[in-house]
Amino acid sequence: MAQLFAGTSGWAYPSWKPAFYPAKLAQAKFLQYYSTQLNAVEVNFTFRQLLKETTAQKWIADTPAGFRLSAKAHQVITHIKRLKKTEDFVPRFLSTVQPIAQAGKLGPLLFQLPPNMKADSALLEEFLAMLPRGVPSAFEFRHTSWFSDATFELLRTNNRALCVAETEERTTPDVVTADFAYYRYRKPTYTPEERRAMVGRIREHLGEGRDVFAYFKHEETPEGALYAVEVLKEVR
């Protein structure tokens, strides 16, 4: 049965006390508590640093069965090499998240491209061909030139999700390109009407047999985490 995995893009925020975390909870226990309220998290840490085995094992130990950790692809892949000649670095990055995959807790990887990186179908096709098929992945394009049938068809052919990212400046077309859906809700606040619309769209995906990964913005305020809890409860 298809499932909603909801959370935020990070969890290590003392300022989420006491609205989300208990006032006296030690920061070392944040993820453990977080995973009692939500069933997924998007890890941005992996964008700047390669994950250490000890850190991966701690995250695995701190979360229950069924929890998912999505990891943002390292900046060397997306921002420095910009998808070109990454055949050496991609396996290195994938090896760091392998323990999470082996534990059955790895969510889709997020490949977030730079805002100034324009569409290049040949480059994307080459990169997708090199990415192992068994690694669920979502792509967040931040230049509007990517939003085309050519891009969507390439993703669809490779079963890679178009990350539907919603910010105050830009909204990605809500196009299905994989057997799962991936949303990044980046606005600081959402009205009750907007949250009801989210729930409706998520239910459509679930009804069609697609898992949904939905991550709210991680800010110093706990609103994103509270929205995620609300949406998860509503859909369940």
Order of alpha helices (4+ residues) and beta strands (2+ residues): beta-alpha-beta-alpha-beta-alpha-beta-alpha-beta-alpha-beta-beta-alpha-beta-alpha
